[in-house]
């Protein structure tokens, strides 16, 4: 017998299941950054964003450099872009530096929404957090801390520049340079970066204070705020602070000693100017990108030292890139204790897990491979001195932004290589961290076999 069923009203129909995104969190995060870069490139290509037409490749290069907070430029920011274009660059720097997920999480909270499992996983990758319960707190703390530091920096710079530039220009310059400095971007409105202020203590100390604050990492500042005592700080915070102080002081003394008699850098300056310039060049390779001395006039020994500083970079969950200070310290300690024939790797009365050393080694090896590949490709595409090529490659992967003059002379192929390296330098560590944090368990074990090393 045939049974008749009444038609189902559209209001009674069950909603279709939501489309599930199967992509891994780093892929989604990379896609968000890529979308921001493409959007920025389109905005910067608008006729009223520039004083003269620029190519699509130049627009894409500038947007990539801003979002990845690198600072390498193929056209002068101050003279090529209008006020609208410069504001777009500043916003791209802010979004790229603090991270898209920071704004996404806080906006979702403000609208009363809930963060799903996938969104939590993506945001954890962006913030380098392992505890989901700390995600919301971290996002809010990042924004409050960043905007507070940037507001203070902008007011100091604006008040200092007001007699020279007037209130309107001084406020905008303070706004632009503060965002660029705190996010370790290195974009400047002057073709010579901050060279006109080489011996200005207010500009030097404010700018370096901003990018050291941003590059130290939000995790460290949150730990300092909560604990307020050195003994109660986490091991990571103590390594990060101690490592940063030691590296900065070592670089300061080394650059001062090397460049003291260089007539193109420190020699013409006053004694206070020499120390300010040496200090600025010592800390800016930690992915800041500003300079107060001509980089191409530095001694080769200083250039080699800056290559190491650019490769190391800053801290995790910060606006800086590089392999990170803690990675460098872990590898250094592991090497020293291996030479001492010690099985356990101890640091500050704590034992470092072997897997942590493996992660540090993997990150460093992949970074070295990426640098080598970019140097190899640039030597094929560019007719430039080898040291300039090496410096450009390390600066791009470390998202530093310093250059010995090669950036503006890059061929179209060279610009594409640097674009890719800036993108990889900003997002590569996040992807690698995800892969290393998701081990595949297996019940199969093979016999251990000794190998000859070295």
C-alpha positions as CSV (number, residue, x, y, z in Angstrom):
1,X,0.0,0.0,0.0
2,X,1.2,3.4,-0.9
3,X,1.4,5.8,2.0
4,X,1.1,9.5,1.4
5,X,3.4,11.9,3.4
6,X,2.5,15.5,3.6
7,X,5.0,18.0,2.2
8,X,7.5,19.3,4.6
9,X,7.4,23.1,5.1
10,X,10.6,24.9,4.4
11,X,10.6,26.1,7.9
12,X,10.6,22.5,9.2
13,X,13.4,21.4,7.0
14,X,16.6,20.6,8.9
15,X,19.5,23.0,8.1
16,X,22.2,21.5,6.0
17,X,25.4,20.7,7.8
18,X,28.0,23.4,7.8
19,X,30.9,23.0,5.5
20,X,33.9,21.8,7.3
21,X,37.3,23.1,6.6
22,X,39.8,20.3,6.4
23,X,43.0,22.4,6.0
24,X,45.6,22.5,8.8
25,X,45.7,25.6,11.0
26,X,49.0,26.8,9.6
27,X,47.5,26.6,6.0
28,X,44.5,28.7,7.1
29,X,46.8,31.2,8.9
30,X,49.0,31.5,5.9
31,X,46.0,32.0,3.7
32,X,44.8,34.9,6.0
33,X,48.2,36.6,5.7
34,X,48.3,36.0,1.9
35,X,44.8,37.5,1.6
36,X,45.9,40.6,3.6
37,X,49.0,41.0,1.4
38,X,46.9,40.8,-1.8
39,X,44.3,43.3,-0.4
40,X,47.1,45.6,0.6
41,X,48.7,45.4,-2.8
42,X,45.4,46.3,-4.5
43,X,45.0,49.3,-2.2
44,X,48.5,50.5,-2.7
45,X,48.0,50.3,-6.5
46,X,45.1,52.7,-6.4
47,X,45.9,56.0,-8.2
48,X,45.4,58.2,-5.1
49,X,47.7,55.9,-3.0
50,X,50.9,57.0,-4.8
51,X,52.4,60.2,-6.2
52,X,53.4,58.5,-9.4
53,X,52.3,55.1,-10.8
54,X,54.0,52.0,-9.6
55,X,54.0,48.5,-11.0
56,X,51.9,45.7,-9.6
57,X,55.1,43.9,-8.6
58,X,56.3,47.0,-6.6
59,X,52.9,47.2,-5.0
60,X,53.0,43.5,-4.1
61,X,56.6,43.8,-2.8
62,X,55.6,46.8,-0.5
63,X,52.5,45.1,0.8
64,X,54.4,41.8,1.5
65,X,57.2,43.8,3.3
66,X,54.6,45.6,5.4
67,X,52.5,42.6,6.4
68,X,55.6,40.5,7.2
69,X,57.0,43.5,9.1
70,X,60.3,43.4,7.1
71,X,60.9,46.9,5.9
72,X,62.7,46.2,2.6
73,X,61.5,48.7,0.0
74,X,61.9,49.0,-3.8
75,X,60.4,52.5,-3.8
76,X,60.8,55.3,-1.3
77,X,57.9,55.3,1.2
78,X,57.9,59.0,2.0
79,X,58.0,60.3,-1.6
80,X,56.3,57.6,-3.5
81,X,53.2,57.1,-1.4
82,X,50.6,59.7,-0.5
83,X,49.1,60.1,3.0
84,X,46.5,57.5,2.1
85,X,49.2,55.1,0.9
86,X,51.3,55.6,4.0
87,X,48.3,55.0,6.3
88,X,47.6,51.8,4.4
89,X,51.2,50.7,5.0
90,X,51.0,51.5,8.7
91,X,47.8,49.5,9.0
92,X,49.3,46.5,7.1
93,X,52.3,46.7,9.5
94,X,50.0,46.7,12.6
95,X,47.9,43.8,11.3
96,X,50.9,41.8,10.3
97,X,52.9,42.6,13.4
98,X,50.3,41.9,16.0
99,X,48.8,39.1,14.0
100,X,45.5,38.7,12.2
101,X,44.3,36.2,14.8
102,X,44.8,38.7,17.7
103,X,42.3,41.1,16.1
104,X,40.0,38.3,15.0
105,X,39.8,36.7,18.5
106,X,39.2,40.0,20.3
107,X,36.7,41.2,17.7
108,X,34.8,37.9,18.0
109,X,34.8,38.3,21.8
110,X,33.5,41.9,21.6
111,X,30.6,40.7,19.3
112,X,29.7,38.1,21.9
113,X,30.7,35.1,19.7
114,X,32.3,31.9,20.8
115,X,35.6,30.6,19.5
116,X,35.3,27.2,17.9
117,X,37.8,24.3,18.1
118,X,39.3,25.1,14.7
119,X,39.6,28.8,15.4
120,X,41.2,28.0,18.7
121,X,43.8,25.8,17.0
122,X,44.6,28.4,14.4
123,X,44.9,31.2,17.0
124,X,47.1,28.9,19.2
125,X,49.5,28.6,16.2
126,X,49.5,32.4,15.7
127,X,50.2,33.1,19.4
128,X,52.5,30.1,20.0
129,X,50.4,29.0,22.9
130,X,49.8,25.5,24.1
131,X,47.1,26.2,26.6
132,X,43.7,27.0,25.0
133,X,42.4,28.4,28.3
134,X,45.0,31.2,28.1
135,X,44.1,32.1,24.5
136,X,41.5,34.9,25.2
137,X,43.6,36.4,28.0
138,X,46.7,36.4,25.7
139,X,44.8,38.1,22.9
140,X,43.5,40.8,25.1
141,X,46.8,41.3,26.8
142,X,48.6,41.6,23.4
143,X,46.3,44.4,22.2
144,X,46.3,46.4,25.5
145,X,50.0,46.1,25.9
146,X,50.7,47.0,22.2
147,X,48.4,50.0,22.1
148,X,49.7,51.3,25.4
149,X,53.3,51.1,24.3
150,X,52.5,52.6,20.9
151,X,50.6,55.5,22.4
152,X,53.5,56.4,24.7
153,X,56.0,56.2,21.9
154,X,53.9,58.3,19.6
155,X,53.5,61.1,22.1
156,X,57.2,61.2,22.9
157,X,58.2,61.4,19.2
158,X,55.4,63.9,18.4
159,X,56.4,66.2,21.2
160,X,60.0,66.0,20.2
161,X,59.4,66.6,16.5
162,X,56.8,69.3,17.0
163,X,59.2,72.3,16.9
164,X,60.8,71.0,13.7
165,X,57.8,69.7,11.8
166,X,54.7,71.3,13.3
167,X,51.9,69.5,15.1
168,X,50.1,67.9,12.2
169,X,53.3,66.4,10.6
170,X,54.8,65.6,13.9
171,X,51.8,63.6,15.1
172,X,51.6,61.6,11.8
173,X,55.4,60.9,11.9
174,X,55.1,59.9,15.5
175,X,52.1,57.6,14.6
176,X,53.9,56.0,11.6
177,X,57.3,55.6,13.2
178,X,55.9,54.2,16.4
179,X,53.9,51.5,14.6
180,X,56.9,50.7,12.4
181,X,59.3,50.5,15.3
182,X,57.1,48.6,17.8
183,X,56.2,46.0,15.1
184,X,59.9,45.7,14.1
185,X,59.0,46.8,10.5
186,X,61.7,49.3,9.7
187,X,59.6,51.4,7.3
188,X,60.7,55.1,7.3
189,X,59.4,58.3,5.7
190,X,62.9,59.5,5.0
191,X,65.0,57.9,2.2
192,X,67.9,57.6,4.6
193,X,65.8,55.9,7.3
194,X,66.8,57.6,10.6
195,X,70.3,58.8,9.6
196,X,69.4,62.5,10.1
197,X,68.9,61.6,13.8
198,X,72.1,59.6,14.3
199,X,73.1,61.6,17.4
200,X,69.6,62.5,18.7
201,X,69.1,60.7,22.0
202,X,65.3,61.1,22.2
203,X,64.8,59.5,18.7
204,X,67.5,56.8,19.2
205,X,66.3,55.7,22.7
206,X,62.6,55.9,21.9
207,X,62.8,53.9,18.6
208,X,65.2,51.3,20.1
209,X,63.0,51.1,23.2
210,X,59.9,50.4,21.0
211,X,61.4,47.7,18.9
212,X,63.2,46.0,21.8
213,X,59.9,46.0,23.7
214,X,58.1,44.5,20.7
215,X,60.8,42.0,19.9
216,X,61.2,40.7,23.4
217,X,57.9,39.0,23.2
218,X,54.5,39.4,24.9
219,X,55.0,36.2,26.8
220,X,57.9,37.7,28.7
221,X,56.2,41.0,29.5
222,X,53.1,39.1,30.8
223,X,55.4,37.0,32.9
224,X,57.1,40.1,34.3
225,X,53.8,41.8,35.0
226,X,52.5,38.8,37.0
227,X,55.6,37.6,38.8
228,X,57.6,40.9,39.2
229,X,60.6,38.9,40.7
230,X,63.5,37.4,38.8
231,X,63.4,34.1,40.8
232,X,59.7,33.6,40.0
233,X,60.0,34.1,36.3
234,X,59.7,31.2,33.9
235,X,62.8,29.6,32.5
236,X,61.9,30.9,29.1
237,X,61.6,34.5,30.3
238,X,64.9,34.4,32.1
239,X,66.6,32.9,29.1
240,X,65.0,35.5,26.8
241,X,65.9,38.5,29.0
242,X,69.4,37.3,29.8
243,X,70.1,36.4,26.2
244,X,68.8,39.7,24.9
245,X,70.9,41.8,27.4
246,X,74.1,39.8,26.7
247,X,73.7,39.8,22.9
248,X,72.9,43.5,22.8
249,X,75.8,44.5,25.0
250,X,78.2,42.3,23.1
251,X,77.1,43.8,19.8
252,X,77.3,47.3,21.2
253,X,81.0,46.9,22.3
254,X,81.9,45.0,19.2
255,X,80.5,47.6,16.7
256,X,81.9,50.5,18.7
257,X,85.4,48.9,18.6
258,X,85.2,48.0,14.9
259,X,83.7,51.2,13.6
260,X,85.5,53.7,15.9
261,X,88.0,54.8,13.2
262,X,85.7,54.4,10.2
263,X,85.4,57.9,8.7
264,X,82.2,56.9,7.0
265,X,80.4,55.9,10.2
266,X,81.5,56.6,13.8
267,X,84.7,58.7,13.4
268,X,83.0,62.1,12.6
269,X,80.5,61.9,15.5
270,X,80.9,63.2,19.0
271,X,81.6,60.7,21.8
272,X,77.9,60.5,22.8
273,X,77.0,60.3,19.1
274,X,79.4,57.4,18.7
275,X,77.8,55.4,21.5
276,X,74.3,56.2,20.3
277,X,75.1,55.1,16.8
278,X,76.9,52.0,17.9
279,X,73.9,51.1,20.2
280,X,71.4,51.6,17.4
281,X,73.3,49.4,14.9
282,X,73.8,46.8,17.6
283,X,70.1,46.3,18.3
284,X,68.4,47.1,15.0
285,X,69.5,43.8,13.3
286,X,67.2,42.0,15.8
287,X,64.6,42.4,12.9
288,X,64.0,46.1,13.5
289,X,65.2,47.3,10.1
290,X,66.0,51.0,10.9
291,X,69.5,52.4,10.6
292,X,71.2,55.6,11.6
293,X,74.5,54.8,9.8
294,X,75.0,53.9,6.1
295,X,74.9,50.1,6.1
296,X,76.9,49.7,2.9
297,X,79.8,51.8,4.5
298,X,80.2,49.5,7.6
299,X,83.3,47.5,8.0
300,X,83.0,43.9,6.7
301,X,83.5,42.6,10.3
302,X,80.5,44.6,11.4
303,X,78.4,43.3,8.5
304,X,79.3,39.7,9.4
305,X,78.3,40.3,13.0
306,X,75.0,41.8,11.8
307,X,74.3,38.7,9.7
308,X,74.5,36.6,12.9
309,X,72.2,39.1,14.8
310,X,69.7,39.1,12.0
311,X,69.7,35.3,11.8
312,X,69.1,35.0,15.6
313,X,66.2,37.5,15.7
314,X,64.0,38.2,18.7
315,X,61.6,36.3,20.9
316,X,58.6,34.0,20.4
317,X,55.1,35.6,20.4
318,X,56.8,38.9,19.4
319,X,56.9,41.2,16.4
320,X,60.4,39.9,15.6
321,X,61.4,36.9,13.5
322,X,64.6,34.9,13.1
323,X,65.3,31.5,14.7
324,X,64.7,33.3,18.1
325,X,67.0,33.9,21.0
326,X,65.9,30.9,23.1
327,X,66.5,28.6,20.1
328,X,70.1,29.9,19.8
329,X,70.7,29.6,23.5
330,X,69.4,26.0,23.7
331,X,71.6,25.0,20.8
332,X,74.6,26.7,22.4
333,X,74.1,25.1,25.7
334,X,73.5,21.7,24.2
335,X,76.7,21.9,22.2
336,X,78.8,23.0,25.2
337,X,77.4,20.2,27.4
338,X,77.9,17.6,24.6
339,X,81.6,18.7,24.4
340,X,81.7,18.2,28.2
341,X,80.4,14.6,27.6
342,X,77.3,15.3,29.7
343,X,74.2,13.3,28.9
344,X,71.7,15.7,30.4
345,X,71.2,19.2,29.1
346,X,70.8,21.5,32.1
347,X,70.1,25.3,32.1
348,X,69.4,27.4,35.1
349,X,68.9,24.3,37.3
350,X,66.4,22.9,34.8
351,X,66.8,20.0,32.4
352,X,66.0,20.7,28.8
353,X,64.1,17.9,27.1
354,X,65.8,16.2,24.1
355,X,62.7,17.0,22.0
356,X,63.2,20.7,22.6
357,X,66.8,20.4,21.3
358,X,65.5,18.5,18.3
359,X,63.0,21.3,17.6
360,X,65.7,23.9,17.9
361,X,68.0,22.0,15.6
362,X,65.2,21.4,13.0
363,X,64.2,25.1,12.9
364,X,67.9,26.2,12.6
365,X,68.7,23.7,9.9
366,X,65.6,24.6,7.8
367,X,66.4,28.3,8.2
368,X,70.0,27.7,7.0
369,X,68.7,25.8,4.0
370,X,66.3,28.6,3.2
371,X,69.0,31.2,3.4
372,X,71.3,29.1,1.2
373,X,68.6,28.6,-1.4
374,X,67.8,32.3,-1.6
375,X,71.5,33.2,-1.9
376,X,71.9,30.6,-4.6
377,X,68.9,32.0,-6.6
378,X,69.9,35.6,-6.1
379,X,73.4,34.9,-7.4
380,X,71.8,33.7,-10.6
381,X,69.4,36.6,-11.0
382,X,71.4,39.6,-9.7
383,X,74.7,41.2,-10.8
384,X,75.8,42.3,-7.3
385,X,78.6,41.8,-4.9
386,X,78.3,38.5,-3.0
387,X,78.3,40.1,0.4
388,X,75.3,42.3,-0.7
389,X,73.5,39.2,-1.9
390,X,74.1,37.3,1.4
391,X,73.0,40.3,3.5
392,X,69.8,40.7,1.4
393,X,68.9,37.0,1.8
394,X,69.4,36.9,5.5
395,X,67.6,40.2,6.0
396,X,64.6,39.0,4.0
397,X,64.3,35.6,5.8
398,X,64.7,37.2,9.2
399,X,62.2,39.9,8.2
400,X,64.8,42.5,9.3
401,X,64.6,45.1,6.5
402,X,68.3,46.2,6.4
403,X,70.0,46.4,3.0
404,X,73.3,47.3,1.6
405,X,71.5,49.0,-1.4
406,X,70.6,45.9,-3.4
407,X,66.8,46.1,-2.8
408,X,66.1,49.0,-5.0
409,X,68.3,47.5,-7.8
410,X,66.6,44.0,-7.7
411,X,65.5,42.5,-11.0
412,X,61.9,41.4,-11.3
413,X,63.0,37.8,-10.6
414,X,65.0,39.0,-7.6
415,X,62.0,40.8,-6.2
416,X,59.9,37.7,-6.5
417,X,62.6,35.7,-4.6
418,X,62.7,38.3,-1.8
419,X,58.9,38.4,-1.6
420,X,58.8,34.6,-1.1
421,X,61.6,34.8,1.5
422,X,59.8,37.5,3.5
423,X,56.6,35.5,3.5
424,X,58.4,32.3,4.5
425,X,60.4,34.1,7.1
426,X,57.3,35.4,8.8
427,X,55.1,32.3,8.6
428,X,57.6,29.5,8.2
429,X,58.4,29.1,11.9
430,X,54.7,28.9,12.7
431,X,54.2,26.1,10.1
432,X,57.3,24.3,11.4
433,X,56.1,24.6,15.0
434,X,52.8,23.1,14.0
435,X,54.5,20.1,12.3
436,X,56.9,19.6,15.2
437,X,54.1,19.9,17.8
438,X,52.0,17.2,16.1
439,X,54.0,14.0,16.3
440,X,52.7,10.8,14.8
441,X,52.8,8.0,17.3
442,X,54.0,4.5,16.1
443,X,54.4,1.2,17.9
444,X,57.2,0.1,15.7
445,X,60.7,0.4,17.0
446,X,63.9,-0.4,15.2
447,X,67.3,-1.5,16.8
448,X,69.6,1.4,17.7
449,X,72.7,1.7,15.5
450,X,75.7,4.0,16.3
451,X,76.9,6.2,13.4
452,X,80.2,8.0,13.0
453,X,79.6,11.8,13.1
454,X,82.4,14.3,12.3
